[in-house]
Structures are given as C-alpha cells and as structure tokens.
Amino acid sequence: MRDHLRNNQADRLQFTNPCGPTEPVSGSPVGVEWPIQLAGVKIGFLGNGKSNVAGFLEHLSKMLARQGAETTCSLAKEGPMADAGEHRYREFQELCDMVIVGVCDGGTAASTGGVDAATLASRGIPVVLVCTDAFAPLARVTLPPDMPGVRMVIVPHPLSSLTSEETIALANAGYGDVVSAITADSDSESAEGNSRRPAALISIDDDFVITDPVTDEAHGSRLLFELGFSDGLPVIVPTPDRVDAFLSDWPQASRPDRIPVLQPRRGLATPQAMAANAVMTGMPPALMPYLASALEAAAHPKFKLFNLQTTTNPVTPVVVVGGPHARSTGFNDGAGSLGSGNIANATLGRALKLCMRNLGGGRAADGTDPATMGQPGKYAFCFAENEDFTTWPRLRQQTRLTSLSAADDAVTLVGVTGTMNMIIKSTSAEELLQMIAGSIRSIGSNDYMFGGNPLLVLCVRRRMIWNSLADFGVEVFGSSG
C-alpha cells in the first residue's frame, strides 16, 4: 500500500484533486476604476432586508457624506435569499460610481451578497462587500477568482440582534475600513478566501502532490482531512491510478454530454472529480451512473442547491434510489434502509456529500457551510424505494421535471432537515391520514414555519397495515394497491 501511494516517487503522495475545476467566468474581464478620494463620488447602497442592515447602511451613508461622497441610489432587496435582480443592477449602473453591498450577516445573505457584488463588478462597477466575520468565508467562496472589482470589509458578528445604538456603534467601528477599501491603491482582499493549502502541497495539472513524507494509507487519509478534502471519516486516497481504474469501469466517463455545476463554488463535476470523491468513500464503480445522476439533479436550477448549501438551517439532500435494478445493484430498501450496514446506500450517499463539500464548497470547518448545528445526514443519507407492495406512482414519477416510467432506474433528491419517527397504530386509511397530518404539523419545523414538501417514508414490514396503505393510496393518488 505504501509503494502504491508514493506513485514511484519516494515519500511523495500524488492524488487527484477532489475539488476539480470551477466554471469559467463568462465574458471578458471588465476594467474597474476605483476612486482615489471620497469627494464627489456617487455611491449606491444595496441592502438585503435583514434586521438592522438599513440602519447600518444609513449611518454609513451619513458619515461618507461628511467627506463629500453623494448617495445617489439606495435600494433594498425583498429579502436575503435572492439576488438583486436586473432592474436594480441597471439602476446602479446608471446612477453610481460604486456600490456598497451588505450587510452579509447570515448564510444566504452572504452567498447572494457575493453574487450581487460579482455581478455589479462584472459590469465595471466597484463594489465594497460588507460581511460579518462569521459569514465572510461563505461570501468569498461565491466570488469568482480574480475579481478585482470587489473588496471586502469584515465587521464583528452579529448585526441582526443589536439595538439601534449598537448598530450605529458597529457602523462607526467599520467606517475606517470601508473608506480604506474604497480608496486603497490595490486590492487587499483575495476572493479565494481562507484556503488550507500548506507549503508542502504542490499542484500538477489536475493532481496535487504532497511533498512531506507519507508513511501509509492512514497517514494519507489524515493529510487529506487536514487539507480540508474529507468530512472527518477516514478516506481512501484518490491516487491517479485508482481514479483511472475507476473511470475505466464507467463507459460514459469518456463522453460526458453535460457537466453539472455545483454551487456556491461553481465546481465542475467532471468525471475525474466525481471519481476522486467516489474513490475516497470506497464506492463500487457500478454505482457511478447513480452518482452522476444525483449530481445532475443537485445542479438542476429547480433544486436550488445554492440556497441549500448556504443556509444556516441543517437541510441536506437525501438520495432515494428507485427502479427495477436498485435492489440487485445492492441498495437496501427494507429493514434498516435509513441506517447503517449497506455499502451501496452508505457510499453513494457519502460520495454525493463529498462532492457537495469539495466541488460545491460547503465546508463547515472553513465557515462555507454555515449550518448552525448541522445534522448526521450531512455525512451520508441514501436509501432505496421498496416497490413490491403498492401500485402508487413511484417517487421518480411524482416529479414534474422528468417523464420517467416505472421501468426506469433513477435517483430522486429531496432536501430534508432530518428525520422524525412516527409510530403507526392505525388500522384504517382515515386513522393513518390523521396520524400523518398530525405528525407533519410539527410546530417549529421548517415546513410548519415556511411551507415545504415533507418526504413521507412508510414502513410496510407489518402485514397488518397493508390494507390501510392500499386505502391510503386511493385517498392520496386515486389508485389502489
């Protein structure tokens, strides 16, 4: 194993980069001209609707006016979860010499703030992006590399829970940094952010080489964790030989017709990057089509991976595998299917999460996964749909985005915040529906507070409820069986 890891160079470990490349920025770079003084500068402000943001920016505007700057446009988005929109971008272009965007004091506020800043800068408008320190890394990862039109100012977290007086004090404390960012001769902030890359790591094409001595597989696994590539569980080092062998078992690898882009980092899920993350989990090569499909689903605009990856809520995708070959491929659709003890469930679920981490940029340790507490499903969450007992539409047939039949193998992704157990004591469809409705209406849950689509997983292990399930199918889908 040690000789395999060294790749014919003593004491060196070469491995395929599990982060892969990022999506190229469209269009030609636009020159940005920063002011050298505040007097006469026309400044725009873009708020995000979070608590105390308007007060912070208003006080900042008053202080800048004392030095001759003019506020020519002050706009606020409907909320922090969406970008500013084309009409606001155009208004800033027409009226402002530069724009201050902020305050990014939350997960989606930081990520969409980074998008707003990058969009304005790509149109030649200098932007100062104001973030609290807790969410600055997330804002950075949403910015494309080499973005000289965006400079970041970091203020202490939090903002939203402050009093009016404390908000003004925070604006006063950050004012000097804002002025320095506007009038600095060169960019002091890097869009690449806090990258854990030791001097002993060098890059060669699509691979990395660790020049420090690597003793064995366990040592290599620890180094990958220290570099930020793993989730904390042991991994298999994705050496080029292992990745190439993995891809040789997947014919589609040589002719990908489309490459998913994972947000917010905009990482490209190339065959090599997918395989590197799959190798790290020990996933069997036969599951590669399922992983590719899962990543395609995750990257679909309707799934809103950007919001899912950047929220402080613990939401994460669960992978539901369905189809006539799921069980023979090794997926568990029976007892313990949501738990441990199955290679296919565990490795496919974990491979998706490593891709979200490495390609998509969601890393809790770096502050780019801002989930307040997270959940175990962020390691792995995958199970198969048992199709033996009902004639209801399969989960893959319930979506409006595809036209799959019961004969197709497919994966379905659902964003979930965790699991909630429901002990079934009903003997009729009516009682079952009442139990389900009462359980789903859990006060404090995301679905209860904001609306959503809870995923209902029913156990059919006990024969006594099959009749109720048949009647339940009639109630919900208009079908029996």
Buried (B, 14 or more C-beta within 10 A) or exposed (E): EEEEBBBEEEEBBBBBBBBBBBBEBEEEEEEBEBBEEBEEBBBBBBBBBBBBBBBBBBBBBEBBEEEEBBBBBBBBBEEBBBBBBEEBBEBBBEBBBBBBBBBBBBBBBBBBBBBBBBBBBBBEBBBBBBBBEBBBBBBBBBBBEEBBBBBBBBBEBBBBEBEEEBBBEBBEEBBEBBBEBBBEEEBEBBBEBBEEEEEBBEEEEBBBBBBEEBEEBEBBBBBBBEBBBBBEEBBBBBBBEBBEEBBEEBEEBEEEEEBBBBBBBBBBBBBBBBBBBBBBBBBBBEBBBBBBBBBBBBBBEEBBBBBBBBBBBBBBBBBBBBBEEBBEBBBBBBEEBBEEEBBBBBBBBBBBBBBBBBBBBBBBBBBBBBBEEBBEBBBBBBBBBBBEBBEBBBBBBEBEEEEBEEEBBBBBBBBBBBBEEBEBEBEEBEEBBEBBEEBBEEEEBBBEEEEBEBEEBBBEEEEEBEEBBBBBBEEBBEEEE
